Amino acid sequence: MTAAQVNARVQKHRDALRQAGLRPVQLWVPDTRRPGFALECQRQCLLIAQADGADPALQSFTNAALADVQGWTD
C-alpha cells in the first residue's frame, strides 16, 4: 500500500469520526522513559500515603468509592 493510499484511508476515517460529532485532541502526558520518573512516582505515592494516614475519614470515603465501581469490568 502506498503512502498516498494510507493517507487517504486515514483521512476517510477521520472524516467519518468528525461526521459522527467527534473532534481530535492532543494530550501531553509524562514521559515514563525519562530518568527519575519512577522515583518521582514513588515520592508522590509516599506523600499520598502519609496524607491518607492523617485523615481517618478518607479511608471510609475511599472504601465507599471503591464499592461503587466494583463490577464495572465484569
mmCIF file of the N, C-alpha and C atoms, coordinates in Angstrom:
data_MODEL
# 
_entry.id   MODEL 
# 
loop_
_atom_site.group_PDB 
_atom_site.id 
_atom_site.type_symbol 
_atom_site.label_atom_id 
_atom_site.label_alt_id 
_atom_site.label_comp_id 
_atom_site.label_asym_id 
_atom_site.label_entity_id 
_atom_site.label_seq_id 
_atom_site.pdbx_PDB_ins_code 
_atom_site.Cartn_x 
_atom_site.Cartn_y 
_atom_site.Cartn_z 
_atom_site.occupancy 
_atom_site.B_iso_or_equiv 
_atom_site.pdbx_formal_charge 
_atom_site.auth_seq_id 
_atom_site.auth_comp_id 
_atom_site.auth_asym_id 
_atom_site.auth_atom_id 
_atom_site.pdbx_PDB_model_num 
ATOM 1   N N  . MET A 1 1  ? 0.850   -1.174 0.000  1.00 0.00 ? 1  MET A N  1 
ATOM 2   C CA . MET A 1 1  ? 0.000   0.000  0.000  1.00 0.00 ? 1  MET A CA 1 
ATOM 3   C C  . MET A 1 1  ? 0.897   1.238  0.000  1.00 0.00 ? 1  MET A C  1 
ATOM 4   N N  . THR A 1 2  ? 0.612   2.188  -0.859 1.00 0.00 ? 2  THR A N  1 
ATOM 5   C CA . THR A 1 2  ? 1.435   3.393  -0.960 1.00 0.00 ? 2  THR A CA 1 
ATOM 6   C C  . THR A 1 2  ? 1.082   4.383  0.150  1.00 0.00 ? 2  THR A C  1 
ATOM 7   N N  . ALA A 1 3  ? 1.965   5.320  0.350  1.00 0.00 ? 3  ALA A N  1 
ATOM 8   C CA . ALA A 1 3  ? 1.730   6.343  1.367  1.00 0.00 ? 3  ALA A CA 1 
ATOM 9   C C  . ALA A 1 3  ? 0.464   7.136  1.043  1.00 0.00 ? 3  ALA A C  1 
ATOM 10  N N  . ALA A 1 4  ? 0.220   7.390  -0.235 1.00 0.00 ? 4  ALA A N  1 
ATOM 11  C CA . ALA A 1 4  ? -0.974  8.139  -0.640 1.00 0.00 ? 4  ALA A CA 1 
ATOM 12  C C  . ALA A 1 4  ? -2.247  7.361  -0.289 1.00 0.00 ? 4  ALA A C  1 
ATOM 13  N N  . GLN A 1 5  ? -2.210  6.053  -0.485 1.00 0.00 ? 5  GLN A N  1 
ATOM 14  C CA . GLN A 1 5  ? -3.379  5.231  -0.150 1.00 0.00 ? 5  GLN A CA 1 
ATOM 15  C C  . GLN A 1 5  ? -3.629  5.218  1.355  1.00 0.00 ? 5  GLN A C  1 
ATOM 16  N N  . VAL A 1 6  ? -2.558  5.117  2.121  1.00 0.00 ? 6  VAL A N  1 
ATOM 17  C CA . VAL A 1 6  ? -2.688  5.132  3.582  1.00 0.00 ? 6  VAL A CA 1 
ATOM 18  C C  . VAL A 1 6  ? -3.239  6.474  4.037  1.00 0.00 ? 6  VAL A C  1 
ATOM 19  N N  . ASN A 1 7  ? -2.698  7.557  3.505  1.00 0.00 ? 7  ASN A N  1 
ATOM 20  C CA . ASN A 1 7  ? -3.174  8.889  3.865  1.00 0.00 ? 7  ASN A CA 1 
ATOM 21  C C  . ASN A 1 7  ? -4.656  9.072  3.546  1.00 0.00 ? 7  ASN A C  1 
ATOM 22  N N  . ALA A 1 8  ? -5.069  8.570  2.395  1.00 0.00 ? 8  ALA A N  1 
ATOM 23  C CA . ALA A 1 8  ? -6.480  8.679  2.001  1.00 0.00 ? 8  ALA A CA 1 
ATOM 24  C C  . ALA A 1 8  ? -7.362  7.882  2.945  1.00 0.00 ? 8  ALA A C  1 
ATOM 25  N N  . ARG A 1 9  ? -6.917  6.681  3.322  1.00 0.00 ? 9  ARG A N  1 
ATOM 26  C CA . ARG A 1 9  ? -7.688  5.849  4.241  1.00 0.00 ? 9  ARG A CA 1 
ATOM 27  C C  . ARG A 1 9  ? -7.799  6.507  5.619  1.00 0.00 ? 9  ARG A C  1 
ATOM 28  N N  . VAL A 1 10 ? -6.705  7.072  6.099  1.00 0.00 ? 10 VAL A N  1 
ATOM 29  C CA . VAL A 1 10 ? -6.710  7.757  7.393  1.00 0.00 ? 10 VAL A CA 1 
ATOM 30  C C  . VAL A 1 10 ? -7.632  8.971  7.341  1.00 0.00 ? 10 VAL A C  1 
ATOM 31  N N  . GLN A 1 11 ? -7.559  9.737  6.255  1.00 0.00 ? 11 GLN A N  1 
ATOM 32  C CA . GLN A 1 11 ? -8.417  10.917 6.116  1.00 0.00 ? 11 GLN A CA 1 
ATOM 33  C C  . GLN A 1 11 ? -9.895  10.522 6.076  1.00 0.00 ? 11 GLN A C  1 
ATOM 34  N N  . LYS A 1 12 ? -10.208 9.433  5.390  1.00 0.00 ? 12 LYS A N  1 
ATOM 35  C CA . LYS A 1 12 ? -11.592 8.949  5.335  1.00 0.00 ? 12 LYS A CA 1 
ATOM 36  C C  . LYS A 1 12 ? -12.070 8.585  6.740  1.00 0.00 ? 12 LYS A C  1 
ATOM 37  N N  . HIS A 1 13 ? -11.211 7.924  7.508  1.00 0.00 ? 13 HIS A N  1 
ATOM 38  C CA . HIS A 1 13 ? -11.569 7.548  8.877  1.00 0.00 ? 13 HIS A CA 1 
ATOM 39  C C  . HIS A 1 13 ? -11.792 8.786  9.746  1.00 0.00 ? 13 HIS A C  1 
ATOM 40  N N  . ARG A 1 14 ? -10.894 9.761  9.628  1.00 0.00 ? 14 ARG A N  1 
ATOM 41  C CA . ARG A 1 14 ? -11.031 10.996 10.405 1.00 0.00 ? 14 ARG A CA 1 
ATOM 42  C C  . ARG A 1 14 ? -12.295 11.757 10.014 1.00 0.00 ? 14 ARG A C  1 
ATOM 43  N N  . ASP A 1 15 ? -12.603 11.790 8.733  1.00 0.00 ? 15 ASP A N  1 
ATOM 44  C CA . ASP A 1 15 ? -13.827 12.457 8.272  1.00 0.00 ? 15 ASP A CA 1 
ATOM 45  C C  . ASP A 1 15 ? -15.066 11.785 8.844  1.00 0.00 ? 15 ASP A C  1 
ATOM 46  N N  . ALA A 1 16 ? -15.042 10.453 8.906  1.00 0.00 ? 16 ALA A N  1 
ATOM 47  C CA . ALA A 1 16 ? -16.181 9.714  9.468  1.00 0.00 ? 16 ALA A CA 1 
ATOM 48  C C  . ALA A 1 16 ? -16.342 10.033 10.949 1.00 0.00 ? 16 ALA A C  1 
ATOM 49  N N  . LEU A 1 17 ? -15.233 10.129 11.665 1.00 0.00 ? 17 LEU A N  1 
ATOM 50  C CA . LEU A 1 17 ? -15.300 10.466 13.089 1.00 0.00 ? 17 LEU A CA 1 
ATOM 51  C C  . LEU A 1 17 ? -15.844 11.880 13.290 1.00 0.00 ? 17 LEU A C  1 
ATOM 52  N N  . ARG A 1 18 ? -15.389 12.818 12.457 1.00 0.00 ? 18 ARG A N  1 
ATOM 53  C CA . ARG A 1 18 ? -15.907 14.183 12.551 1.00 0.00 ? 18 ARG A CA 1 
ATOM 54  C C  . ARG A 1 18 ? -17.402 14.216 12.233 1.00 0.00 ? 18 ARG A C  1 
ATOM 55  N N  . GLN A 1 19 ? -17.805 13.438 11.237 1.00 0.00 ? 19 GLN A N  1 
ATOM 56  C CA . GLN A 1 19 ? -19.220 13.372 10.856 1.00 0.00 ? 19 GLN A CA 1 
ATOM 57  C C  . GLN A 1 19 ? -20.056 12.825 12.017 1.00 0.00 ? 19 GLN A C  1 
ATOM 58  N N  . ALA A 1 20 ? -19.439 11.975 12.834 1.00 0.00 ? 20 ALA A N  1 
ATOM 59  C CA . ALA A 1 20 ? -20.128 11.403 13.997 1.00 0.00 ? 20 ALA A CA 1 
ATOM 60  C C  . ALA A 1 20 ? -20.142 12.364 15.183 1.00 0.00 ? 20 ALA A C  1 
ATOM 61  N N  . GLY A 1 21 ? -19.581 13.566 14.996 1.00 0.00 ? 21 GLY A N  1 
ATOM 62  C CA . GLY A 1 21 ? -19.613 14.570 16.050 1.00 0.00 ? 21 GLY A CA 1 
ATOM 63  C C  . GLY A 1 21 ? -18.388 14.571 16.948 1.00 0.00 ? 21 GLY A C  1 
ATOM 64  N N  . LEU A 1 22 ? -17.341 13.889 16.547 1.00 0.00 ? 22 LEU A N  1 
ATOM 65  C CA . LEU A 1 22 ? -16.122 13.847 17.338 1.00 0.00 ? 22 LEU A CA 1 
ATOM 66  C C  . LEU A 1 22 ? -15.089 14.809 16.775 1.00 0.00 ? 22 LEU A C  1 
ATOM 67  N N  . ARG A 1 23 ? -14.135 15.179 17.600 1.00 0.00 ? 23 ARG A N  1 
ATOM 68  C CA . ARG A 1 23 ? -13.049 16.021 17.118 1.00 0.00 ? 23 ARG A CA 1 
ATOM 69  C C  . ARG A 1 23 ? -11.748 15.536 17.725 1.00 0.00 ? 23 ARG A C  1 
ATOM 70  N N  . PRO A 1 24 ? -10.637 15.717 17.029 1.00 0.00 ? 24 PRO A N  1 
ATOM 71  C CA . PRO A 1 24 ? -9.349  15.271 17.549 1.00 0.00 ? 24 PRO A CA 1 
ATOM 72  C C  . PRO A 1 24 ? -8.835  16.213 18.631 1.00 0.00 ? 24 PRO A C  1 
ATOM 73  N N  . VAL A 1 25 ? -8.146  15.657 19.595 1.00 0.00 ? 25 VAL A N  1 
ATOM 74  C CA . VAL A 1 25 ? -7.473  16.447 20.629 1.00 0.00 ? 25 VAL A CA 1 
ATOM 75  C C  . VAL A 1 25 ? -6.062  15.914 20.799 1.00 0.00 ? 25 VAL A C  1 
ATOM 76  N N  . GLN A 1 26 ? -5.205  16.741 21.343 1.00 0.00 ? 26 GLN A N  1 
ATOM 77  C CA . GLN A 1 26 ? -3.828  16.330 21.599 1.00 0.00 ? 26 GLN A CA 1 
ATOM 78  C C  . GLN A 1 26 ? -3.611  16.360 23.106 1.00 0.00 ? 26 GLN A C  1 
ATOM 79  N N  . LEU A 1 27 ? -3.101  15.271 23.662 1.00 0.00 ? 27 LEU A N  1 
ATOM 80  C CA . LEU A 1 27 ? -2.838  15.173 25.090 1.00 0.00 ? 27 LEU A CA 1 
ATOM 81  C C  . LEU A 1 27 ? -1.340  15.021 25.323 1.00 0.00 ? 27 LEU A C  1 
ATOM 82  N N  . TRP A 1 28 ? -0.843  15.735 26.289 1.00 0.00 ? 28 TRP A N  1 
ATOM 83  C CA . TRP A 1 28 ? 0.546   15.595 26.687 1.00 0.00 ? 28 TRP A CA 1 
ATOM 84  C C  . TRP A 1 28 ? 0.573   14.865 28.016 1.00 0.00 ? 28 TRP A C  1 
ATOM 85  N N  . VAL A 1 29 ? 1.341   13.816 28.087 1.00 0.00 ? 29 VAL A N  1 
ATOM 86  C CA . VAL A 1 29 ? 1.437   13.003 29.298 1.00 0.00 ? 29 VAL A CA 1 
ATOM 87  C C  . VAL A 1 29 ? 2.899   12.891 29.709 1.00 0.00 ? 29 VAL A C  1 
ATOM 88  N N  . PRO A 1 30 ? 3.155   12.588 30.978 1.00 0.00 ? 30 PRO A N  1 
ATOM 89  C CA . PRO A 1 30 ? 4.548   12.439 31.399 1.00 0.00 ? 30 PRO A CA 1 
ATOM 90  C C  . PRO A 1 30 ? 5.252   11.336 30.615 1.00 0.00 ? 30 PRO A C  1 
ATOM 91  N N  . ASP A 1 31 ? 6.522   11.552 30.354 1.00 0.00 ? 31 ASP A N  1 
ATOM 92  C CA . ASP A 1 31 ? 7.334   10.567 29.645 1.00 0.00 ? 31 ASP A CA 1 
ATOM 93  C C  . ASP A 1 31 ? 7.837   9.549  30.659 1.00 0.00 ? 31 ASP A C  1 
ATOM 94  N N  . THR A 1 32 ? 7.293   8.350  30.608 1.00 0.00 ? 32 THR A N  1 
ATOM 95  C CA . THR A 1 32 ? 7.651   7.308  31.575 1.00 0.00 ? 32 THR A CA 1 
ATOM 96  C C  . THR A 1 32 ? 9.068   6.797  31.375 1.00 0.00 ? 32 THR A C  1 
ATOM 97  N N  . ARG A 1 33 ? 9.704   7.150  30.258 1.00 0.00 ? 33 ARG A N  1 
ATOM 98  C CA . ARG A 1 33 ? 11.083  6.721  29.995 1.00 0.00 ? 33 ARG A CA 1 
ATOM 99  C C  . ARG A 1 33 ? 12.104  7.700  30.544 1.00 0.00 ? 33 ARG A C  1 
ATOM 100 N N  . ARG A 1 34 ? 11.649  8.821  31.000 1.00 0.00 ? 34 ARG A N  1 
ATOM 101 C CA . ARG A 1 34 ? 12.551  9.871  31.475 1.00 0.00 ? 34 ARG A CA 1 
ATOM 102 C C  . ARG A 1 34 ? 13.237  9.442  32.772 1.00 0.00 ? 34 ARG A C  1 
ATOM 103 N N  . PRO A 1 35 ? 14.546  9.713  32.884 1.00 0.00 ? 35 PRO A N  1 
ATOM 104 C CA . PRO A 1 35 ? 15.234  9.387  34.137 1.00 0.00 ? 35 PRO A CA 1 
ATOM 105 C C  . PRO A 1 35 ? 14.566  10.101 35.318 1.00 0.00 ? 35 PRO A C  1 
ATOM 106 N N  . GLY A 1 36 ? 14.374  9.378  36.382 1.00 0.00 ? 36 GLY A N  1 
ATOM 107 C CA . GLY A 1 36 ? 13.771  9.962  37.569 1.00 0.00 ? 36 GLY A CA 1 
ATOM 108 C C  . GLY A 1 36 ? 12.266  9.828  37.630 1.00 0.00 ? 36 GLY A C  1 
ATOM 109 N N  . PHE A 1 37 ? 11.641  9.346  36.574 1.00 0.00 ? 37 PHE A N  1 
ATOM 110 C CA . PHE A 1 37 ? 10.181  9.229  36.559 1.00 0.00 ? 37 PHE A CA 1 
ATOM 111 C C  . PHE A 1 37 ? 9.695   8.299  37.669 1.00 0.00 ? 37 PHE A C  1 
ATOM 112 N N  . ALA A 1 38 ? 10.305  7.127  37.780 1.00 0.00 ? 38 ALA A N  1 
ATOM 113 C CA . ALA A 1 38 ? 9.873   6.157  38.801 1.00 0.00 ? 38 ALA A CA 1 
ATOM 114 C C  . ALA A 1 38 ? 10.084  6.705  40.205 1.00 0.00 ? 38 ALA A C  1 
ATOM 115 N N  . LEU A 1 39 ? 11.197  7.398  40.417 1.00 0.00 ? 39 LEU A N  1 
ATOM 116 C CA . LEU A 1 39 ? 11.446  7.981  41.738 1.00 0.00 ? 39 LEU A CA 1 
ATOM 117 C C  . LEU A 1 39 ? 10.415  9.053  42.077 1.00 0.00 ? 39 LEU A C  1 
ATOM 118 N N  . GLU A 1 40 ? 10.027  9.839  41.096 1.00 0.00 ? 40 GLU A N  1 
ATOM 119 C CA . GLU A 1 40 ? 9.013   10.864 41.336 1.00 0.00 ? 40 GLU A CA 1 
ATOM 120 C C  . GLU A 1 40 ? 7.662   10.231 41.644 1.00 0.00 ? 40 GLU A C  1 
ATOM 121 N N  . CYS A 1 41 ? 7.329   9.138  40.960 1.00 0.00 ? 41 CYS A N  1 
ATOM 122 C CA . CYS A 1 41 ? 6.082   8.423  41.265 1.00 0.00 ? 41 CYS A CA 1 
ATOM 123 C C  . CYS A 1 41 ? 6.105   7.906  42.696 1.00 0.00 ? 41 CYS A C  1 
ATOM 124 N N  . GLN A 1 42 ? 7.233   7.346  43.077 1.00 0.00 ? 42 GLN A N  1 
ATOM 125 C CA . GLN A 1 42 ? 7.370   6.819  44.439 1.00 0.00 ? 42 GLN A CA 1 
ATOM 126 C C  . GLN A 1 42 ? 7.239   7.950  45.461 1.00 0.00 ? 42 GLN A C  1 
ATOM 127 N N  . ARG A 1 43 ? 7.864   9.088  45.199 1.00 0.00 ? 43 ARG A N  1 
ATOM 128 C CA . ARG A 1 43 ? 7.794   10.228 46.107 1.00 0.00 ? 43 ARG A CA 1 
ATOM 129 C C  . ARG A 1 43 ? 6.345   10.687 46.297 1.00 0.00 ? 43 ARG A C  1 
ATOM 130 N N  . GLN A 1 44 ? 5.624   10.798 45.185 1.00 0.00 ? 44 GLN A N  1 
ATOM 131 C CA . GLN A 1 44 ? 4.239   11.247 45.266 1.00 0.00 ? 44 GLN A CA 1 
ATOM 132 C C  . GLN A 1 44 ? 3.360   10.225 45.964 1.00 0.00 ? 44 GLN A C  1 
ATOM 133 N N  . CYS A 1 45 ? 3.605   8.950  45.728 1.00 0.00 ? 45 CYS A N  1 
ATOM 134 C CA . CYS A 1 45 ? 2.824   7.903  46.405 1.00 0.00 ? 45 CYS A CA 1 
ATOM 135 C C  . CYS A 1 45 ? 3.043   7.937  47.912 1.00 0.00 ? 45 CYS A C  1 
ATOM 136 N N  . LEU A 1 46 ? 4.276   8.169  48.330 1.00 0.00 ? 46 LEU A N  1 
ATOM 137 C CA . LEU A 1 46 ? 4.555   8.264  49.760 1.00 0.00 ? 46 LEU A CA 1 
ATOM 138 C C  . LEU A 1 46 ? 3.846   9.457  50.384 1.00 0.00 ? 46 LEU A C  1 
ATOM 139 N N  . LEU A 1 47 ? 3.826   10.580 49.682 1.00 0.00 ? 47 LEU A N  1 
ATOM 140 C CA . LEU A 1 47 ? 3.112   11.756 50.176 1.00 0.00 ? 47 LEU A CA 1 
ATOM 141 C C  . LEU A 1 47 ? 1.616   11.473 50.324 1.00 0.00 ? 47 LEU A C  1 
ATOM 142 N N  . ILE A 1 48 ? 1.065   10.784 49.346 1.00 0.00 ? 48 ILE A N  1 
ATOM 143 C CA . ILE A 1 48 ? -0.361  10.445 49.397 1.00 0.00 ? 48 ILE A CA 1 
ATOM 144 C C  . ILE A 1 48 ? -0.638  9.498  50.555 1.00 0.00 ? 48 ILE A C  1 
ATOM 145 N N  . ALA A 1 49 ? 0.228   8.507  50.735 1.00 0.00 ? 49 ALA A N  1 
ATOM 146 C CA . ALA A 1 49 ? 0.050   7.556  51.831 1.00 0.00 ? 49 ALA A CA 1 
ATOM 147 C C  . ALA A 1 49 ? 0.108   8.263  53.185 1.00 0.00 ? 49 ALA A C  1 
ATOM 148 N N  . GLN A 1 50 ? 1.018   9.210  53.308 1.00 0.00 ? 50 GLN A N  1 
ATOM 149 C CA . GLN A 1 50 ? 1.112   9.974  54.558 1.00 0.00 ? 50 GLN A CA 1 
ATOM 150 C C  . GLN A 1 50 ? -0.150  10.800 54.783 1.00 0.00 ? 50 GLN A C  1 
ATOM 151 N N  . ALA A 1 51 ? -0.643  11.429 53.741 1.00 0.00 ? 51 ALA A N  1 
ATOM 152 C CA . ALA A 1 51 ? -1.859  12.236 53.861 1.00 0.00 ? 51 ALA A CA 1 
ATOM 153 C C  . ALA A 1 51 ? -3.056  11.352 54.193 1.00 0.00 ? 51 ALA A C  1 
ATOM 154 N N  . ASP A 1 52 ? -3.119  10.177 53.583 1.00 0.00 ? 52 ASP A N  1 
ATOM 155 C CA . ASP A 1 52 ? -4.217  9.250  53.862 1.00 0.00 ? 52 ASP A CA 1 
ATOM 156 C C  . ASP A 1 52 ? -4.207  8.831  55.320 1.00 0.00 ? 52 ASP A C  1 
ATOM 157 N N  . GLY A 1 53 ? -3.027  8.561  55.846 1.00 0.00 ? 53 GLY A N  1 
ATOM 158 C CA . GLY A 1 53 ? -2.916  8.130  57.234 1.00 0.00 ? 53 GLY A CA 1 
ATOM 159 C C  . GLY A 1 53 ? -3.303  9.214  58.217 1.00 0.00 ? 53 GLY A C  1 
ATOM 160 N N  . ALA A 1 54 ? -3.186  10.459 57.816 1.00 0.00 ? 54 ALA A N  1 
ATOM 161 C CA . ALA A 1 54 ? -3.508  11.583 58.689 1.00 0.00 ? 54 ALA A CA 1 
ATOM 162 C C  . ALA A 1 54 ? -5.000  11.914 58.692 1.00 0.00 ? 54 ALA A C  1 
ATOM 163 N N  . ASP A 1 55 ? -5.769  11.298 57.819 1.00 0.00 ? 55 ASP A N  1 
ATOM 164 C CA . ASP A 1 55 ? -7.201  11.613 57.703 1.00 0.00 ? 55 ASP A CA 1 
ATOM 165 C C  . ASP A 1 55 ? -8.023  10.332 57.794 1.00 0.00 ? 55 ASP A C  1 
ATOM 166 N N  . PRO A 1 56 ? -8.519  9.994  58.987 1.00 0.00 ? 56 PRO A N  1 
ATOM 167 C CA . PRO A 1 56 ? -9.268  8.740  59.144 1.00 0.00 ? 56 PRO A CA 1 
ATOM 168 C C  . PRO A 1 56 ? -10.550 8.675  58.297 1.00 0.00 ? 56 PRO A C  1 
ATOM 169 N N  . ALA A 1 57 ? -11.170 9.806  58.038 1.00 0.00 ? 57 ALA A N  1 
ATOM 170 C CA . ALA A 1 57 ? -12.403 9.810  57.246 1.00 0.00 ? 57 ALA A CA 1 
ATOM 171 C C  . ALA A 1 57 ? -12.124 9.459  55.795 1.00 0.00 ? 57 ALA A C  1 
ATOM 172 N N  . LEU A 1 58 ? -10.895 9.668  55.354 1.00 0.00 ? 58 LEU A N  1 
ATOM 173 C CA . LEU A 1 58 ? -10.557 9.396  53.959 1.00 0.00 ? 58 LEU A CA 1 
ATOM 174 C C  . LEU A 1 58 ? -10.664 7.915  53.634 1.00 0.00 ? 58 LEU A C  1 
ATOM 175 N N  . GLN A 1 59 ? -10.287 7.051  54.583 1.00 0.00 ? 59 GLN A N  1 
ATOM 176 C CA . GLN A 1 59 ? -10.380 5.609  54.340 1.00 0.00 ? 59 GLN A CA 1 
ATOM 177 C C  . GLN A 1 59 ? -11.825 5.192  54.112 1.00 0.00 ? 59 GLN A C  1 
ATOM 178 N N  . SER A 1 60 ? -12.747 5.735  54.888 1.00 0.00 ? 60 SER A N  1 
ATOM 179 C CA . SER A 1 60 ? -14.176 5.433  54.698 1.00 0.00 ? 60 SER A CA 1 
ATOM 180 C C  . SER A 1 60 ? -14.655 5.913  53.332 1.00 0.00 ? 60 SER A C  1 
ATOM 181 N N  . PHE A 1 61 ? -14.234 7.116  52.964 1.00 0.00 ? 61 PHE A N  1 
ATOM 182 C CA . PHE A 1 61 ? -14.612 7.668  51.665 1.00 0.00 ? 61 PHE A CA 1 
ATOM 183 C C  . PHE A 1 61 ? -14.067 6.804  50.530 1.00 0.00 ? 61 PHE A C  1 
ATOM 184 N N  . THR A 1 62 ? -12.800 6.406  50.649 1.00 0.00 ? 62 THR A N  1 
ATOM 185 C CA . THR A 1 62 ? -12.170 5.582  49.623 1.00 0.00 ? 62 THR A CA 1 
ATOM 186 C C  . THR A 1 62 ? -12.870 4.235  49.493 1.00 0.00 ? 62 THR A C  1 
ATOM 187 N N  . ASN A 1 63 ? -13.187 3.626  50.615 1.00 0.00 ? 63 ASN A N  1 
ATOM 188 C CA . ASN A 1 63 ? -13.889 2.335  50.579 1.00 0.00 ? 63 ASN A CA 1 
ATOM 189 C C  . ASN A 1 63 ? -15.262 2.465  49.924 1.00 0.00 ? 63 ASN A C  1 
ATOM 190 N N  . ALA A 1 64 ? -15.975 3.525  50.234 1.00 0.00 ? 64 ALA A N  1 
ATOM 191 C CA . ALA A 1 64 ? -17.290 3.743  49.623 1.00 0.00 ? 64 ALA A CA 1 
ATOM 192 C C  . ALA A 1 64 ? -17.161 3.955  48.116 1.00 0.00 ? 64 ALA A C  1 
ATOM 193 N N  . ALA A 1 65 ? -16.154 4.713  47.702 1.00 0.00 ? 65 ALA A N  1 
ATOM 194 C CA . ALA A 1 65 ? -15.945 4.946  46.275 1.00 0.00 ? 65 ALA A CA 1 
ATOM 195 C C  . ALA A 1 65 ? -15.579 3.650  45.562 1.00 0.00 ? 65 ALA A C  1 
ATOM 196 N N  . LEU A 1 66 ? -14.749 2.836  46.199 1.00 0.00 ? 66 LEU A N  1 
ATOM 197 C CA . LEU A 1 66 ? -14.344 1.567  45.597 1.00 0.00 ? 66 LEU A CA 1 
ATOM 198 C C  . LEU A 1 66 ? -15.541 0.626  45.456 1.00 0.00 ? 66 LEU A C  1 
ATOM 199 N N  . ALA A 1 67 ? -16.409 0.597  46.449 1.00 0.00 ? 67 ALA A N  1 
ATOM 200 C CA . ALA A 1 67 ? -17.591 -0.261 46.383 1.00 0.00 ? 67 ALA A CA 1 
ATOM 201 C C  . ALA A 1 67 ? -18.501 0.164  45.233 1.00 0.00 ? 67 ALA A C  1 
ATOM 202 N N  . ASP A 1 68 ? -18.498 1.445  44.921 1.00 0.00 ? 68 ASP A N  1 
ATOM 203 C CA . ASP A 1 68 ? -19.365 1.977  43.869 1.00 0.00 ? 68 ASP A CA 1 
ATOM 204 C C  . ASP A 1 68 ? -18.898 1.557  42.476 1.00 0.00 ? 68 ASP A C  1 
ATOM 205 N N  . VAL A 1 69 ? -17.614 1.243  42.294 1.00 0.00 ? 69 VAL A N  1 
ATOM 206 C CA . VAL A 1 69 ? -17.106 0.897  40.972 1.00 0.00 ? 69 VAL A CA 1 
ATOM 207 C C  . VAL A 1 69 ? -16.912 -0.595 40.781 1.00 0.00 ? 69 VAL A C  1 
ATOM 208 N N  . GLN A 1 70 ? -17.043 -1.380 41.808 1.00 0.00 ? 70 GLN A N  1 
ATOM 209 C CA . GLN A 1 70 ? -16.851 -2.816 41.661 1.00 0.00 ? 70 GLN A CA 1 
ATOM 210 C C  . GLN A 1 70 ? -17.893 -3.382 40.703 1.00 0.00 ? 70 GLN A C  1 
ATOM 211 N N  . GLY A 1 71 ? -17.423 -4.235 39.812 1.00 0.00 ? 71 GLY A N  1 
ATOM 212 C CA . GLY A 1 71 ? -18.304 -4.840 38.819 1.00 0.00 ? 71 GLY A CA 1 
ATOM 213 C C  . GLY A 1 71 ? -18.373 -4.093 37.501 1.00 0.00 ? 71 GLY A C  1 
ATOM 214 N N  . TRP A 1 72 ? -17.706 -2.954 37.400 1.00 0.00 ? 72 TRP A N  1 
ATOM 215 C CA . TRP A 1 72 ? -17.740 -2.192 36.151 1.00 0.00 ? 72 TRP A CA 1 
ATOM 216 C C  . TRP A 1 72 ? -17.111 -2.960 35.007 1.00 0.00 ? 72 TRP A C  1 
ATOM 217 N N  . THR A 1 73 ? -16.145 -3.799 35.289 1.00 0.00 ? 73 THR A N  1 
ATOM 218 C CA . THR A 1 73 ? -15.453 -4.513 34.219 1.00 0.00 ? 73 THR A CA 1 
ATOM 219 C C  . THR A 1 73 ? -15.972 -5.920 34.041 1.00 0.00 ? 73 THR A C  1 
ATOM 220 N N  . ASP A 1 74 ? -16.913 -6.335 34.826 1.00 0.00 ? 74 ASP A N  1 
ATOM 221 C CA . ASP A 1 74 ? -17.448 -7.715 34.710 1.00 0.00 ? 74 ASP A CA 1 
ATOM 222 C C  . ASP A 1 74 ? -18.481 -7.814 33.622 1.00 0.00 ? 74 ASP A C  1 
# 
